[in-house]
Amino acid sequence: MSSLEIAVIAAYGLVLLVLSVYGSHRYFMAYLYYRHKYNVPVPRHRWEVMPRVTVQLPVFNEMYVVERLIAAVCELDYPAERLEVQVLDDSTDETTGIARRAVEGWKARGVDIHYVHRTNRQGFKAGALENGLVTATGEFVAVFDADFVPPKDFLRKTVNYFTDDGVGMVQVRWEHLNRGYSSLTEVQSILLDAHFVIEHTARNRSGRFFNFNGTAGIWRRTTIAAAGGWQHDTLTEDLDLSYRAQMKGWKFVFLPEVVAPAEIPVEMSAFKSQQHRWAKGSIQTAMKLLPRIFKSDLPREVKKEAFFHLTANVAYLLMIPLAVLMPITVVVRVSHGWIEVLLLDLPFFATATMSVCVFYVASQREIHATTWQRIKYLPYLMALGIGLSVNQARAVVEALLGHQTAFTRTPKSGVQGGTAVAPKRRYRMAVSLQPLLELALAAYFTLAVVWVIDRGVWYSLPFLILFQAGFAYVGLMSAIEGLRDFWGRFVPAPQQVADAE
């Protein structure tokens, strides 16, 4: 090989090595899960007199789902005299009127419910939660985002764990109201199932740190204060507070058998916005807290898992050079025989690609999905993960450079199952040039696919097609939605015309 060829192969191999380390960590998570699966937490006691609980509902422009949320919370099976509900509304649209009417209606029925409206979004969600605590009367504080429909027995199934004075937070598993709406929502469901069923259970029951997910959990109020309160210097205030609280010695409990249904984004633009926020926030939290964690006297295994947990999105940043180098290395290695191909691609396949399959199939097995349900979405899942690389890499770079952005809400439309129960008017997303880069990468891999087919290099074809399909799907869907929203600025949508009339 020439010096340039060696440099290209070396760079490709280095990227594969780091990605393989993160991929292998999925095997470790699965190992921890099965090792500690039966270490089921149980309440120390049961309350003789139920404690007072405040349920906080932070909302911002949620006209399609806010009534559903308020109704579900007001119907919780809990002593009325021990329950307080706060609707923390920062909205700037019709949501304010809808929420006020709903609050007044439930207040007339005897529910201790309060409407709190801020005229600014200082601190975004974290600021709203902190502001609500000023007047909250509960010893414990539950939080639900606007797209959730908590089950009636949520509090009764969680609050007894706080009879242990060391427990600071209890998180339950998310379920998905609209899992079957589309292939995109099916894949999102699988991604979330793995996060909750495998990762949360493995971390929590093995004594490592895990995090409150911003919703469908309940906090001891003194834990929030002891950890420094809600802070808004990251986009993932929930992750930040979770780590600060556990560093103070508070215990967390995860209950995978208790579920809280929620709506999943049904559009690519909304999904990407949500994933961008989570990825950027996790890197911001890593930069903020990892130095403290490494300097602490926490056990080594806790520090190690905190590093992998908080920096996991760095893998997306490495996917971009991998995507650029992969077709080039195929061309280089074709002239040097199949051994060079095996030396690089097979270890990557075993540690990265196969780890994805094992990880997500295991999560679906644990929620009792059929064999066909476990495997049929795997190619789609892997392609979608690849296609998100540009979006997530941008989030990581923004976090590393300290580029501050506002907390962008995830649009909800009241979709449940396969039916949209809300009007069809859409929240418009910001138009971006990012889909052009995704489509350019798709075109790049299309040329690579044509080249390897022409030369009969079949062993590289599956990888290339996976990257081609991932970038093409994400880029095309984003472009279509972006053009729709751009055009919608000049031509009113049918629902808007009806509203005007």
PyMOL commands that set and color helices and strands:
alter all, ss='L'
color gray80, all
select helices_A, chain A and resi 3-36+66-74+80-82+95-108+124-133+154-163+179-181+183-205+221-226+237-247+268-295+300-311+314-334+338-366+371-375+378-387+389-400+434-455+458-488+494-500
alter helices_A, ss='H'
color red, helices_A
select strands_A, chain A and resi 53-59+83-89+113-117+140-143+167-176+217-220+251-262+415-416+419-420
alter strands_A, ss='S'
color yellow, strands_A
deselect
rebuild
show_as cartoon
